[in-house]
Amino acid sequence: MVYAAFFFSIMSLLVKIAGQRLPTSELVLARSVIGLILTFVLLRRHKISPWGHQRRLLLARGFFGFLGLLCLFYAFTHLPLADATVLQYTNPLFTALLAGIFLNEAMRRKEWLGLVLSVLGILFVAKPSFFLFAPVASLDPFAVLMALLGALFAAVAYTLVRKLRETEHHLVVVLYFPLVATPASLPLVIAEGMWPTPTEWLLLLAIGITTQFGQVYLTKGLHRERAGRAMSISYLQIVFAAFWGVVFFAETPDLLGVVGTLLILGGTAVLSLKNIRPSSVR
């Protein structure tokens, strides 16, 4: 899960650069097409059937993942980035709750502590307008709903990943997200797509590759650990993103940002240092 957070943070950095000119739908399509190709290559290399056993659940995983992506992109477009980021990172909480209901994976006390510390850390880092560090601002209620729905849809997808570990190879689970997202994003690209420059082609390729690594490690993590605990580790992506901001965009964090980073690291430590051996579904 730490590897997944690292590669997803690299992907976010590349998306921020490429998205200065290219529309979001084009970035999503590139991510999906490259992921589709790479996963097929890996499946053939390991001589694994790509279609899986529980195809309905696999398609549902891809469908809810794509819905989550659409909702979150809408939220990023219509909300301040800090607000959208905080709302997006409610998905580990939704994942923990859904896994508790449908997979009987109850969160333990120390794991709830780690989750609370991580959420507080995100609020300190992002400092959204609805938090106590900034004046209360009026947010678009529909955009807020889309952000929360995006987090919820992502949580459904992650819970399905956890369920599918019982019957599917992790590469098969990875395959079904681009398998659904590629045709679903095509109409949007046809409507608003732009021809990339040579540099943008390289950025699109890098986005697809780093996302592929992130997806593989995310799926392997969810196959090896309870969903709520595993997804809470993903908060480390905020720490990685803050580092890239300093290095590439001179975005020096303030004192609150440093405090938030320490809270996230503390919450992650609480979650990761206990029960190191893979846990079985109870």
C-alpha positions as CSV (number, residue, x, y, z in Angstrom):
1,M,0.0,0.0,0.0
2,V,3.0,2.3,0.6
3,Y,4.3,1.5,-2.9
4,A,0.8,2.2,-4.3
5,A,0.7,5.6,-2.6
6,F,4.1,6.5,-3.9
7,F,3.3,5.6,-7.6
8,F,-0.1,7.3,-7.4
9,S,1.6,10.5,-6.1
10,I,4.0,10.4,-9.1
11,M,0.9,9.9,-11.4
12,S,-0.8,12.9,-9.8
13,L,2.4,15.0,-10.4
14,L,2.4,14.0,-14.1
15,V,-1.4,14.7,-14.4
16,K,-0.9,18.2,-12.9
17,I,1.7,18.9,-15.6
18,A,-0.1,17.3,-18.6
19,G,-3.5,18.7,-17.5
20,Q,-2.3,22.3,-18.1
21,R,-3.5,21.9,-21.7
22,L,-5.0,18.4,-22.2
23,P,-8.6,17.7,-21.1
24,T,-9.1,15.3,-18.1
25,S,-10.9,12.8,-20.2
26,E,-7.9,12.4,-22.4
27,L,-5.7,11.7,-19.4
28,V,-8.2,9.1,-18.2
29,L,-8.2,7.4,-21.6
30,A,-4.4,7.3,-21.8
31,R,-4.3,5.9,-18.3
32,S,-6.8,3.2,-19.2
33,V,-5.4,2.2,-22.6
34,I,-1.8,1.8,-21.3
35,G,-3.0,0.0,-18.2
36,L,-5.1,-2.4,-20.4
37,I,-2.0,-3.2,-22.6
38,L,0.4,-3.7,-19.8
39,T,-2.0,-5.9,-17.8
40,F,-2.7,-8.1,-20.8
41,V,1.1,-8.5,-21.4
42,L,1.6,-9.5,-17.7
43,L,-1.3,-11.9,-17.8
44,R,0.0,-13.6,-21.0
45,R,3.5,-13.7,-19.5
46,H,2.2,-15.5,-16.4
47,K,-0.2,-17.7,-18.5
48,I,-3.3,-16.5,-16.6
49,S,-6.7,-16.4,-18.1
50,P,-7.7,-12.7,-18.3
51,W,-11.5,-13.2,-17.8
52,G,-11.6,-14.5,-14.2
53,H,-14.3,-16.5,-12.5
54,Q,-16.7,-14.0,-11.0
55,R,-17.2,-11.8,-14.1
56,R,-20.1,-9.9,-12.7
57,L,-18.2,-8.8,-9.6
58,L,-15.2,-8.0,-11.8
59,L,-17.3,-5.8,-14.1
60,A,-18.8,-4.2,-11.1
61,R,-15.4,-3.4,-9.8
62,G,-14.5,-1.7,-13.0
63,F,-17.8,0.1,-13.3
64,F,-17.8,1.5,-9.8
65,G,-14.1,2.5,-10.2
66,F,-15.0,4.4,-13.3
67,L,-18.0,6.1,-11.7
68,G,-15.8,7.1,-8.8
69,L,-13.3,8.7,-11.2
70,L,-15.9,10.6,-13.0
71,C,-17.5,12.0,-9.8
72,L,-14.1,13.0,-8.3
73,F,-13.1,14.8,-11.5
74,Y,-16.3,16.7,-11.4
75,A,-15.6,17.7,-7.8
76,F,-12.1,18.8,-8.7
77,T,-13.5,21.0,-11.4
78,H,-16.3,22.6,-9.3
79,L,-14.8,22.8,-5.8
80,P,-11.6,24.4,-4.4
81,L,-8.9,21.8,-4.7
82,A,-8.4,21.5,-0.9
83,D,-12.0,20.9,-0.3
84,A,-12.2,18.3,-3.0
85,T,-9.1,16.6,-1.7
86,V,-10.4,16.2,1.8
87,L,-13.8,14.9,0.6
88,Q,-12.0,12.4,-1.7
89,Y,-10.0,11.0,1.1
90,T,-13.1,10.0,3.0
91,N,-13.0,6.8,0.8
92,P,-10.9,4.8,3.3
93,L,-13.6,5.5,5.9
94,F,-16.3,4.3,3.5
95,T,-14.1,1.3,2.7
96,A,-13.8,0.3,6.3
97,L,-17.5,0.7,6.9
98,L,-18.5,-1.3,3.8
99,A,-15.9,-4.0,4.5
100,G,-17.3,-4.2,8.1
101,I,-20.9,-4.6,6.8
102,F,-20.3,-6.9,3.8
103,L,-17.0,-8.7,4.5
104,N,-17.3,-8.9,8.3
105,E,-13.9,-7.1,8.7
106,A,-14.4,-5.1,11.8
107,M,-12.0,-2.2,12.4
108,R,-10.0,-2.6,15.7
109,R,-9.5,0.3,18.2
110,K,-6.0,1.0,17.2
111,E,-6.9,1.1,13.6
112,W,-9.7,3.6,14.3
113,L,-7.1,5.7,16.1
114,G,-4.8,5.6,13.1
115,L,-7.7,6.5,10.8
116,V,-8.7,9.5,13.0
117,L,-5.1,10.7,13.2
118,S,-4.8,10.5,9.4
119,V,-8.1,12.4,8.8
120,L,-7.0,15.2,11.2
121,G,-3.7,15.3,9.4
122,I,-5.4,15.8,6.0
123,L,-7.4,18.7,7.4
124,F,-4.2,20.3,8.7
125,V,-2.5,19.8,5.3
126,A,-5.3,20.8,3.0
127,K,-6.9,23.5,5.3
128,P,-10.2,23.4,3.4
129,S,-12.6,26.4,3.6
130,F,-15.0,24.5,5.8
131,F,-12.3,23.8,8.4
132,L,-11.6,26.1,11.4
133,F,-8.4,27.6,9.8
134,A,-10.3,29.5,7.1
135,P,-13.5,31.5,6.8
136,V,-16.6,29.5,6.1
137,A,-17.3,29.5,2.4
138,S,-20.4,28.5,0.5
139,L,-19.7,25.4,-1.4
140,D,-21.8,24.0,-4.3
141,P,-23.9,21.4,-2.7
142,F,-24.1,19.3,-5.8
143,A,-20.4,19.3,-6.3
144,V,-20.0,18.3,-2.6
145,L,-22.4,15.4,-3.2
146,M,-20.4,14.4,-6.3
147,A,-17.2,14.3,-4.3
148,L,-18.7,12.2,-1.6
149,L,-20.3,9.9,-4.2
150,G,-17.0,9.6,-5.9
151,A,-15.4,8.5,-2.6
152,L,-18.3,6.1,-1.9
153,F,-18.0,4.6,-5.4
154,A,-14.3,4.2,-5.0
155,A,-14.9,2.5,-1.6
156,V,-17.3,0.1,-3.3
157,A,-14.7,-0.8,-5.9
158,Y,-12.0,-1.3,-3.2
159,T,-14.4,-3.5,-1.2
160,L,-15.0,-5.6,-4.3
161,V,-11.3,-5.9,-4.8
162,R,-11.0,-7.3,-1.3
163,K,-13.9,-9.8,-1.9
164,L,-12.4,-10.9,-5.3
165,R,-9.2,-11.9,-3.6
166,E,-10.9,-15.1,-2.7
167,T,-11.2,-16.3,-6.3
168,E,-9.2,-14.0,-8.6
169,H,-5.6,-13.3,-9.4
170,H,-4.7,-9.7,-8.6
171,L,-3.8,-9.0,-12.2
172,V,-7.2,-10.1,-13.4
173,V,-8.8,-7.7,-10.9
174,V,-6.5,-4.9,-12.1
175,L,-7.5,-5.6,-15.8
176,Y,-11.2,-5.0,-15.3
177,F,-10.8,-1.3,-14.4
178,P,-9.2,-0.2,-17.8
179,L,-11.4,-2.8,-19.5
180,V,-14.5,-0.8,-18.4
181,A,-12.9,2.7,-18.3
182,T,-11.4,2.6,-21.8
183,P,-14.7,2.4,-23.8
184,A,-16.5,4.5,-21.2
185,S,-14.1,7.4,-21.6
186,L,-14.0,7.4,-25.5
187,P,-17.2,9.5,-26.0
188,L,-15.8,12.3,-23.8
189,V,-12.5,12.2,-25.7
190,I,-14.2,12.4,-29.1
191,A,-16.1,15.4,-27.9
192,E,-13.3,17.4,-26.3
193,G,-9.9,15.7,-27.1
194,M,-6.8,17.5,-28.3
195,W,-3.8,16.1,-30.2
196,P,-0.9,15.8,-27.8
197,T,2.6,17.3,-28.4
198,P,5.6,15.0,-28.4
199,T,6.3,15.9,-24.8
200,E,2.7,15.3,-23.8
201,W,2.8,11.9,-25.5
202,L,5.7,11.0,-23.1
203,L,3.7,12.4,-20.1
204,L,0.7,10.3,-21.1
205,L,2.8,7.2,-21.4
206,A,4.4,7.9,-18.0
207,I,0.9,8.5,-16.4
208,G,-0.2,5.1,-17.7
209,I,2.9,3.3,-16.4
210,T,2.9,4.9,-13.0
211,T,-0.8,4.3,-12.6
212,Q,-0.3,0.6,-13.6
213,F,2.3,0.2,-10.8
214,G,0.0,1.9,-8.4
215,Q,-3.0,-0.3,-9.4
216,V,-1.0,-3.5,-9.1
217,Y,0.4,-2.7,-5.6
218,L,-3.0,-1.4,-4.5
219,T,-4.7,-4.6,-5.5
220,K,-2.0,-6.8,-4.0
221,G,-2.3,-4.8,-0.8
222,L,-6.0,-5.3,-0.6
223,H,-5.5,-9.0,-1.3
224,R,-3.2,-9.3,1.7
225,E,-4.8,-7.1,4.4
226,R,-8.2,-6.1,5.6
227,A,-9.7,-3.4,3.4
228,G,-10.2,-0.6,6.0
229,R,-6.7,-0.9,7.4
230,A,-5.1,-1.2,4.0
231,M,-6.9,1.8,2.5
232,S,-5.9,3.9,5.5
233,I,-2.3,3.5,4.5
234,S,-3.1,5.4,1.2
235,Y,-3.1,8.6,3.2
236,L,0.7,8.6,2.7
237,Q,0.0,9.8,-0.8
238,I,-0.6,13.3,0.7
239,V,2.8,13.2,2.2
240,F,4.4,12.2,-1.1
241,A,2.4,14.8,-2.9
242,A,3.6,17.5,-0.5
243,F,7.2,16.5,-1.2
244,W,6.7,16.7,-5.0
245,G,5.1,20.1,-4.5
246,V,8.2,21.4,-2.7
247,V,10.6,19.9,-5.3
248,F,8.8,20.8,-8.5
249,F,6.5,23.7,-7.8
250,A,8.3,25.5,-4.8
251,E,5.1,24.9,-2.7
252,T,6.7,25.2,0.8
253,P,4.4,23.8,3.5
254,D,3.5,26.0,6.4
255,L,3.6,25.0,10.1
256,L,0.0,23.5,9.9
257,G,1.1,21.5,6.9
258,V,4.1,20.1,8.8
259,V,1.8,19.2,11.7
260,G,-0.6,17.5,9.4
261,T,2.2,15.5,7.7
262,L,3.3,14.3,11.2
263,L,-0.2,13.3,12.0
264,I,-0.6,11.3,8.8
265,L,2.8,9.6,9.4
266,G,1.7,8.8,13.0
267,G,-1.6,7.4,11.9
268,T,0.1,5.3,9.2
269,A,2.5,4.0,11.8
270,V,-0.3,2.9,14.1
271,L,-2.0,1.1,11.2
272,S,1.1,-0.5,9.8
273,L,3.2,-1.6,12.7
274,K,0.6,-3.8,14.3
275,N,-0.4,-7.3,13.0
276,I,2.3,-7.3,10.3
277,R,1.4,-10.8,9.1
278,P,-1.5,-10.9,6.6
279,S,-4.9,-11.1,8.3
280,S,-7.6,-13.5,7.2
281,V,-11.2,-12.5,6.7
282,R,-13.0,-13.0,10.0
